[in-house]
Amino acid sequence: MNKRTSHILSAIFKQLRSRPTYESVGVDNYRLLLEKSAIAFKPDKSVNRVPVRIKTIDAEWLIPLHHHENRIVMYTHGGGYIAGSINSHRDLASRIATACSAKLLIFNYRLAPEHTFPQGLKDVKTVYQWLLDNYGNTHKISLAGDSAGAGLTLALLSGLLMEKSPLPVCSVLISPWIDLECKNKSHIKNQEKDPMLTQSVLKKTARLYTDQDLSNPLISPINNNFSGITPILIQAGEHEILIDDSRILAQKLKASGATVKLEIWEDMFHVWHYFAKYLSEGRQAIQKTGAFIQQYS
Protein backbone atom coordinates (compact mmCIF):
# COMPACT_ATOMS: atom_id res chain seq x y z
CA MET A 1 0.00 0.00 0.00
CA ASN A 2 1.45 3.39 -0.98
CA LYS A 3 1.43 6.44 1.31
CA ARG A 4 -1.39 8.15 -0.55
CA THR A 5 -3.67 5.10 -0.30
CA SER A 6 -2.78 4.71 3.38
CA HIS A 7 -3.66 8.36 4.03
CA ILE A 8 -7.00 8.05 2.18
CA LEU A 9 -7.87 4.84 3.99
CA SER A 10 -7.12 6.42 7.35
CA ALA A 11 -9.43 9.33 6.53
CA ILE A 12 -12.21 7.01 5.37
CA PHE A 13 -11.84 4.77 8.43
CA LYS A 14 -12.04 7.81 10.71
CA GLN A 15 -15.20 8.99 8.95
CA LEU A 16 -16.82 5.54 9.06
CA ARG A 17 -16.04 5.01 12.74
CA SER A 18 -17.60 8.37 13.62
CA ARG A 19 -20.79 7.67 11.69
CA PRO A 20 -23.79 7.06 13.95
CA THR A 21 -25.68 3.77 13.88
CA TYR A 22 -29.43 3.49 13.43
CA GLU A 23 -29.60 2.65 17.17
CA SER A 24 -28.15 6.02 18.16
CA VAL A 25 -30.17 8.25 15.81
CA GLY A 26 -33.18 6.15 14.79
CA VAL A 27 -33.96 4.55 11.45
CA ASP A 28 -35.37 7.70 9.82
CA ASN A 29 -32.34 9.83 10.66
CA TYR A 30 -30.00 7.00 9.68
CA ARG A 31 -31.62 6.93 6.25
CA LEU A 32 -31.41 10.69 5.99
CA LEU A 33 -27.69 10.66 6.79
CA LEU A 34 -27.07 8.11 4.05
CA GLU A 35 -29.03 10.23 1.58
CA LYS A 36 -27.05 13.33 2.54
CA SER A 37 -23.75 11.48 2.15
CA ALA A 38 -24.59 11.02 -1.54
CA ILE A 39 -23.88 14.73 -2.07
CA ALA A 40 -20.16 13.92 -1.91
CA PHE A 41 -20.53 11.29 -4.64
CA LYS A 42 -22.01 12.91 -7.72
CA PRO A 43 -22.19 10.53 -10.71
CA ASP A 44 -20.54 11.25 -14.03
CA LYS A 45 -22.79 13.56 -16.06
CA SER A 46 -22.10 11.49 -19.19
CA VAL A 47 -24.24 8.69 -17.71
CA ASN A 48 -27.80 9.31 -18.83
CA ARG A 49 -30.57 8.90 -16.21
CA VAL A 50 -34.00 7.70 -17.31
CA PRO A 51 -36.70 7.28 -14.63
CA VAL A 52 -39.07 4.35 -15.00
CA ARG A 53 -41.99 3.02 -12.96
CA ILE A 54 -42.32 -0.76 -12.51
CA LYS A 55 -45.78 -1.31 -11.03
CA THR A 56 -45.43 0.59 -7.71
CA ILE A 57 -41.61 0.60 -7.74
CA ASP A 58 -39.51 3.66 -8.60
CA ALA A 59 -36.55 2.71 -10.80
CA GLU A 60 -33.95 4.44 -12.94
CA TRP A 61 -31.97 3.42 -15.97
CA LEU A 62 -28.33 4.49 -15.86
CA ILE A 63 -27.02 4.47 -19.42
CA PRO A 64 -23.35 5.27 -20.14
CA LEU A 65 -22.42 7.15 -23.29
CA HIS A 66 -20.78 4.00 -24.65
CA HIS A 67 -22.69 0.81 -23.89
CA HIS A 68 -23.55 -2.54 -25.41
CA GLU A 69 -27.16 -2.24 -26.52
CA ASN A 70 -28.08 -5.80 -25.52
CA ARG A 71 -26.38 -5.89 -22.11
CA ILE A 72 -28.42 -5.13 -18.97
CA VAL A 73 -27.40 -5.11 -15.30
CA MET A 74 -30.02 -5.15 -12.53
CA TYR A 75 -28.49 -3.49 -9.45
CA THR A 76 -29.83 -3.96 -5.91
CA HIS A 77 -28.48 -1.39 -3.45
CA GLY A 78 -27.32 -2.07 0.09
CA GLY A 79 -28.23 -0.42 3.37
CA GLY A 80 -28.82 -3.21 5.87
CA TYR A 81 -32.36 -3.87 4.56
CA ILE A 82 -33.42 -0.67 6.37
CA ALA A 83 -31.86 2.15 4.30
CA GLY A 84 -30.46 3.08 0.90
CA SER A 85 -32.03 4.21 -2.36
CA ILE A 86 -31.44 5.05 -6.00
CA ASN A 87 -30.05 8.39 -4.83
CA SER A 88 -27.63 7.03 -2.23
CA HIS A 89 -26.13 4.46 -4.61
CA ARG A 90 -26.37 6.28 -7.95
CA ASP A 91 -22.66 7.10 -8.17
CA LEU A 92 -21.58 3.52 -7.40
CA ALA A 93 -24.16 2.08 -9.79
CA SER A 94 -23.17 4.55 -12.52
CA ARG A 95 -19.54 3.51 -12.20
CA ILE A 96 -20.53 -0.15 -12.50
CA ALA A 97 -22.69 0.60 -15.55
CA THR A 98 -19.72 2.33 -17.21
CA ALA A 99 -17.31 -0.50 -16.32
CA CYS A 100 -19.76 -3.04 -17.76
CA SER A 101 -20.59 -0.92 -20.83
CA ALA A 102 -24.19 -1.79 -19.98
CA LYS A 103 -27.57 -0.27 -19.33
CA LEU A 104 -28.05 -0.59 -15.58
CA LEU A 105 -31.37 -0.57 -13.72
CA ILE A 106 -31.37 0.54 -10.08
CA PHE A 107 -34.57 0.69 -8.02
CA ASN A 108 -36.11 1.46 -4.64
CA TYR A 109 -37.36 -1.69 -2.92
CA ARG A 110 -39.44 -1.56 0.26
CA LEU A 111 -37.39 -1.22 3.44
CA ALA A 112 -37.72 -2.63 6.94
CA PRO A 113 -38.93 -2.14 9.60
CA GLU A 114 -42.05 -0.74 7.90
CA HIS A 115 -41.88 -3.50 5.29
CA THR A 116 -40.47 -6.71 6.70
CA PHE A 117 -39.47 -9.88 4.86
CA PRO A 118 -40.57 -10.85 2.25
CA GLN A 119 -41.78 -7.45 1.00
CA GLY A 120 -38.38 -6.14 -0.17
CA LEU A 121 -37.56 -9.46 -1.80
CA LYS A 122 -40.93 -9.42 -3.58
CA ASP A 123 -39.96 -6.05 -5.11
CA VAL A 124 -36.63 -7.48 -6.26
CA LYS A 125 -38.49 -10.39 -7.89
CA THR A 126 -40.98 -7.99 -9.50
CA VAL A 127 -38.19 -5.96 -11.10
CA TYR A 128 -36.39 -9.08 -12.33
CA GLN A 129 -39.59 -10.49 -13.81
CA TRP A 130 -40.26 -7.15 -15.52
CA LEU A 131 -36.82 -7.31 -17.11
CA LEU A 132 -37.44 -10.89 -18.24
CA ASP A 133 -40.84 -9.98 -19.69
CA ASN A 134 -39.54 -6.94 -21.55
CA TYR A 135 -35.96 -7.83 -22.42
CA GLY A 136 -35.45 -11.55 -21.76
CA ASN A 137 -35.60 -12.56 -25.41
CA THR A 138 -33.31 -9.83 -26.74
CA HIS A 139 -30.86 -8.94 -23.95
CA LYS A 140 -28.41 -10.66 -21.64
CA ILE A 141 -29.33 -9.81 -18.06
CA SER A 142 -26.82 -9.84 -15.19
CA LEU A 143 -27.37 -9.15 -11.50
CA ALA A 144 -25.25 -7.12 -9.09
CA GLY A 145 -25.67 -5.85 -5.55
CA ASP A 146 -23.80 -4.71 -2.46
CA SER A 147 -24.15 -5.75 1.19
CA ALA A 148 -27.85 -6.36 1.93
CA GLY A 149 -28.49 -5.76 -1.76
CA ALA A 150 -26.11 -8.63 -2.50
CA GLY A 151 -28.07 -10.66 0.04
CA LEU A 152 -31.31 -9.89 -1.77
CA THR A 153 -29.62 -10.74 -5.07
CA LEU A 154 -28.59 -14.15 -3.76
CA ALA A 155 -32.04 -14.65 -2.20
CA LEU A 156 -33.56 -13.91 -5.62
CA LEU A 157 -31.24 -16.48 -7.18
CA SER A 158 -32.20 -18.97 -4.47
CA GLY A 159 -35.87 -18.51 -5.30
CA LEU A 160 -35.25 -18.79 -9.03
CA LEU A 161 -33.39 -22.07 -8.49
CA MET A 162 -36.17 -23.45 -6.29
CA GLU A 163 -38.81 -22.49 -8.87
CA LYS A 164 -36.66 -23.57 -11.84
CA SER A 165 -37.14 -20.10 -13.34
CA PRO A 166 -34.87 -18.44 -15.91
CA LEU A 167 -31.56 -17.32 -14.43
CA PRO A 168 -29.38 -14.30 -15.22
CA VAL A 169 -26.23 -14.93 -17.25
CA CYS A 170 -24.07 -14.08 -14.20
CA SER A 171 -24.11 -12.24 -10.88
CA VAL A 172 -21.76 -10.05 -8.83
CA LEU A 173 -21.97 -9.93 -5.03
CA ILE A 174 -20.11 -7.04 -3.37
CA SER A 175 -19.44 -7.54 0.36
CA PRO A 176 -22.53 -9.74 0.65
CA TRP A 177 -24.51 -9.99 3.90
CA ILE A 178 -26.02 -13.42 3.34
CA ASP A 179 -26.07 -15.01 6.80
CA LEU A 180 -28.40 -12.97 9.02
CA GLU A 181 -27.68 -15.22 12.00
CA CYS A 182 -24.27 -13.47 12.10
CA LYS A 183 -22.65 -16.58 13.51
CA ASN A 184 -19.37 -16.88 11.60
CA LYS A 185 -15.97 -16.48 13.30
CA SER A 186 -14.93 -13.38 11.36
CA HIS A 187 -17.53 -11.38 13.34
CA ILE A 188 -15.20 -11.79 16.31
CA LYS A 189 -11.85 -12.06 14.52
CA ASN A 190 -12.30 -8.79 12.60
CA GLN A 191 -14.29 -6.82 15.17
CA GLU A 192 -11.36 -4.45 15.84
CA LYS A 193 -10.48 -4.10 12.15
CA ASP A 194 -13.92 -3.41 10.65
CA PRO A 195 -14.60 0.36 10.76
CA MET A 196 -18.18 0.04 9.65
CA LEU A 197 -20.06 -2.97 11.07
CA THR A 198 -20.48 -4.74 14.41
CA GLN A 199 -22.05 -8.10 15.15
CA SER A 200 -24.43 -6.67 17.76
CA VAL A 201 -25.83 -3.98 15.45
CA LEU A 202 -26.18 -6.45 12.57
CA LYS A 203 -28.07 -8.92 14.76
CA LYS A 204 -30.51 -6.18 15.78
CA THR A 205 -30.83 -5.02 12.18
CA ALA A 206 -31.64 -8.57 11.10
CA ARG A 207 -34.52 -8.55 13.57
CA LEU A 208 -35.83 -5.32 12.07
CA TYR A 209 -35.91 -7.15 8.75
CA THR A 210 -37.77 -10.20 10.05
CA ASP A 211 -38.92 -12.06 13.16
CA GLN A 212 -38.97 -15.32 11.22
CA ASP A 213 -36.39 -18.13 11.30
CA LEU A 214 -33.15 -16.50 10.18
CA SER A 215 -31.87 -19.77 8.70
CA ASN A 216 -34.58 -19.64 5.99
CA PRO A 217 -32.60 -19.71 2.69
CA LEU A 218 -34.65 -16.78 1.38
CA ILE A 219 -33.56 -14.75 4.43
CA SER A 220 -30.03 -16.14 4.81
CA PRO A 221 -29.40 -17.35 1.26
CA ILE A 222 -26.03 -18.81 2.20
CA ASN A 223 -28.13 -21.80 3.32
CA ASN A 224 -29.42 -22.59 -0.16
CA ASN A 225 -28.47 -25.44 -2.51
CA PHE A 226 -26.84 -23.79 -5.52
CA SER A 227 -26.84 -26.63 -8.03
CA GLY A 228 -27.41 -25.22 -11.51
CA ILE A 229 -26.57 -21.60 -10.69
CA THR A 230 -24.88 -19.36 -13.27
CA PRO A 231 -21.38 -17.82 -12.72
CA ILE A 232 -20.83 -15.61 -9.68
CA LEU A 233 -18.12 -13.10 -8.74
CA ILE A 234 -17.76 -12.35 -5.01
CA GLN A 235 -15.72 -9.36 -3.88
CA ALA A 236 -15.05 -8.83 -0.17
CA GLY A 237 -12.66 -6.80 1.95
CA GLU A 238 -10.04 -8.49 4.10
CA HIS A 239 -11.07 -6.49 7.19
CA GLU A 240 -14.83 -7.09 7.05
CA ILE A 241 -16.59 -8.94 9.85
CA LEU A 242 -18.62 -10.50 7.01
CA ILE A 243 -15.61 -11.98 5.21
CA ASP A 244 -16.45 -15.55 6.31
CA ASP A 245 -19.85 -15.26 4.61
CA SER A 246 -18.05 -14.82 1.30
CA ARG A 247 -15.54 -17.60 1.93
CA ILE A 248 -18.22 -20.11 2.95
CA LEU A 249 -20.44 -19.15 0.02
CA ALA A 250 -17.57 -19.62 -2.42
CA GLN A 251 -16.90 -23.08 -0.99
CA LYS A 252 -20.57 -24.04 -1.29
CA LEU A 253 -20.77 -22.75 -4.85
CA LYS A 254 -17.68 -24.72 -5.87
CA ALA A 255 -19.06 -27.85 -4.20
CA SER A 256 -22.27 -27.46 -6.23
CA GLY A 257 -20.27 -27.32 -9.46
CA ALA A 258 -20.80 -23.61 -10.04
CA THR A 259 -18.36 -21.24 -11.68
CA VAL A 260 -17.31 -18.88 -8.89
CA LYS A 261 -14.56 -16.30 -8.48
CA LEU A 262 -13.77 -15.05 -4.96
CA GLU A 263 -11.71 -11.87 -4.63
CA ILE A 264 -10.55 -10.89 -1.14
CA TRP A 265 -9.07 -7.39 -1.27
CA GLU A 266 -6.17 -6.69 1.06
CA ASP A 267 -6.75 -3.99 3.71
CA MET A 268 -10.22 -3.23 2.35
CA PHE A 269 -13.46 -2.72 4.27
CA HIS A 270 -17.18 -3.23 3.67
CA VAL A 271 -18.23 -2.02 0.17
CA TRP A 272 -15.07 0.02 -0.37
CA HIS A 273 -16.35 0.45 -3.94
CA TYR A 274 -18.66 3.16 -2.60
CA PHE A 275 -15.58 5.38 -2.12
CA ALA A 276 -14.26 4.85 -5.67
CA LYS A 277 -14.19 8.62 -6.21
CA TYR A 278 -11.36 8.81 -3.67
CA LEU A 279 -9.98 5.26 -3.45
CA SER A 280 -8.09 3.63 -6.33
CA GLU A 281 -8.88 0.15 -4.99
CA GLY A 282 -12.56 0.98 -5.34
CA ARG A 283 -12.09 1.92 -8.98
CA GLN A 284 -10.01 -1.20 -9.61
CA ALA A 285 -12.61 -3.49 -8.04
CA ILE A 286 -15.36 -1.92 -10.15
CA GLN A 287 -13.28 -2.49 -13.29
CA LYS A 288 -12.98 -6.18 -12.36
CA THR A 289 -16.74 -6.29 -11.87
CA GLY A 290 -17.18 -4.85 -15.35
CA ALA A 291 -14.77 -7.34 -16.91
CA PHE A 292 -16.57 -10.25 -15.25
CA ILE A 293 -20.01 -9.19 -16.48
CA GLN A 294 -18.71 -8.51 -19.99
CA GLN A 295 -17.19 -11.99 -20.05
CA TYR A 296 -20.65 -13.56 -19.82
CA SER A 297 -22.78 -10.99 -21.61
N, C-alpha and C positions, 0 to 999 in steps of 0.2 A: 504494500500500500504506500503510495507516495504522500508527501507532506500535505499537498493540497486536498487529497481525498480524506486524509486523516482529520484535517481541520474542518472540512465540510461535515464529515460524519459526527464529529464532536458537537458541532452546532445543532445538527438535526437531533442527536440523542438528547441534548439539553432541552430542546423544544418539546420533544415527545414526552420526556419525563415530567415536564412541568404542566402538561396538558391535563385538564381535569377529566375524571371518569364520569360516566352517567350517574353513578351513585352520589357523587359530590355535588352535581349541579342539576340532576334530573334529566329524564330522557329528552324532553323538549329543548332544553338549553344545550344539551349535548349535540343534538341534531343541528341546532342553529350554529354552534361553533364549527362544526364540520362544513356547513354551507359557507360560512364566512371565510374559512381557510382556503376555499377555492379561488378567492380573489388573487391569491399569490401564484395561481397556476392557470394562467389564461392560455387556452389552446391556440394553436397556429391558425391564423386567419385564412390560410389557404384551404383549410378543411371546411367544406360546405356543410351547413347544418340544416336538416330538413325535418321539421316536426311531423309526427304521424300519430294517429290515435288507433289503438288496437283494442276494440271493444271499449272497456272502461280504463284502459291502461295508457298513460302518456309515454310516448317513446320518441326517439330522435335518431334519424340517420346521420352518421358522420361519414362524409364522402371526401377522401383526399383528391387533390387535383389530378394525380396519376393513380389510377386504380384499375384492377382487372374487373371487367364488367360482370363476370359470372362468379365472382368470389364474394361471399357474405360471411361476416363474423357476428354472432349474437353474443353481446357482452353483458354479464350480470355483475353489478357493482357490489362491493363489500360494505361493511358497516355494522358487523355483529348482529345482523338480522333486525336491528332496531334503528338504524340510521343509514345515511347515504342516499344519493339521488343521481339523476342525470347530471345536474349541475356540479355536484361535488367530485364526480369522476370523469367529467368531460375531457379534461386535459389528458389524463392517462389513457382514456379510451381513444382519443384522437391520435395519440402517438402510436397506439397499437394498430389502428386502422391504417396509418401511413406506413408502418413497418410491414404490414401484411399486404399493402397495395389492394385493400379491400373496402367494400362498403360495410360499415359497422353499424349495428343497431343496438343502442343502449336504451334502457327503459326503467320506469319507476314501478317496482313491485310493492305490494302492501307490506308494511313493517309492523313488527311486534313492539310493544305489548298490545296495541289496539287490535292487531290482526295476527293472531297466533297461528302456528302450524295447523293445517297445511295451506293457509291462505296465500302466503308469499310464493310457495312452491306452485300453487295452482296458476298464479300469474305467469311464472316462468314457463310452465307448460303451455299456457295460452299463447304466449309470444312465439314459442318454438313451433307450435302447430300452425300459427298464422304464417310463419315463414315457409313451412312445408307446403301449405295450401297454395301460397302465392308464388313461391320460387323453387319448390322442391324438384320440379322437372327440368329446370333450366339453369340452376345455380348449384354450386357446391357450398354447403353450409357448415361452418365450424363454430365451436363454442369456446368462450373464454370467460374467466371470472377471477376475482380476487377475494381472499379471505372467506367471509360468509357467502359471498357471491360465487366463489369456487365450490363451497359446500353445496349451494343450491344447484350449481351446474352438475356436480357429481350425483346429487339426488335426482335430478332430471334424468341423467343417464341411467341411474338405477331403475327408475320407473319405466323408461323406454325398454330396457333389457327385460324386465319382468313382463311387460305387455307385448314383447316382440314387435315393437314399433320401429319405424325407420330411424336410423342413427345418423348423427353428423359425421362428416368425413374424418374429423379429428377434434381434440379438445385441449385447451391449455388451462391448467390450474395454478394460480399464483398464490403462494402462501396459504394453501387451503385449510380452512377450519372444518374438518369432516368427522371429528369424534367429539360430540358435545358432552360426553361423559368426562372429558378432560382428565383421563386417567393415565396417560403415558408418561414415562420417566422424564422426558425433556421438560415437562412443566416444572419439575424441581431442579433438574440439572442446569437449566438456563434461566432460572428465575432472577439471578443477579445480572445477567447479560442482556435480557430482553428489555428495551427501553419503553415498550409500548403496551404489552399485555401481562396480566397476572392470572394465575389459575383461579383465584377466588372470584375475581370480577367476571371471568369467562363462565364459571359455573353459575353465577347469578344471572348472567345474560342469557345463558341457555334456558333457564327457567322462565325468563320473560318470553322466550320464543315458544315454549311448550311446557305443559305439565304432564305430558305423556311419557311413555318409556323412551328414554334417550338412546337406547340401543336399536330402536327401529331404524332399518336401513334407509328409510326416506328422511330420517332426522339426522342420523349419524351414518352417512352413506359409505363410510369405511367398512361397514359391516355387510356390504352387499357381496354377491357372487358376480364376478365381472366377465364370465365366459362370453365371448362373442363381441366384446367392446372394441371400438375403433381406437386408433393410436392416441396416446395421451402424453403431453409434456407437463411435468411438474417442476416448478421453480420455487425454492424455499431458501430462506436466509439461515446461515449457520447459527445465529444467535437467537433464533425464535424459540419460544417455549412450545410451539406447535411443530417443530421440526420432525419429531417422531411420527406424527400423523402422515407426513409425506413419505418418510422411509417405509413405514408399514404398508401404506397404500401401494407404493412401487413394488414391494415384495409380493403383495397379493395379486397385482396386475400381471406381473411376470409369471407367477404360478398358474394363472388362468390362461396363459398363452398370449396375452395381449402384447402389443408393441408399446413400450413405455420408455420415456427418457426422463430421468431424475437429475436435476441440476441443483446442487447445494452451493450457494454463493458465500464465499469466505467473508467473514466480518459483517455480513448483511443482516438486516432486521426485517420485521414483518412488512410485506408489500413495499419494499424500498423503491420499486418502480414508480410509486406515486411522486417521488422526489426527483424524477428524471430531469427536470429543468435544472437542477443544481448538482446532481450526482451522476457521474459518468457510468457507474455500475448499473444505475437504473436504465440509462439509455441503451447500454449493451445488452441487458436482459431483455428489453423490449425488442431489440433487433433479432435476438435469438427466437423470441416468440414469433415474430414475423416470418423468419426463415422456416420455422417448423410448420406453420399454417400453410405457407406457400408450397411446401414440399408435398402436401396432400390435397391441395386445391388449386 
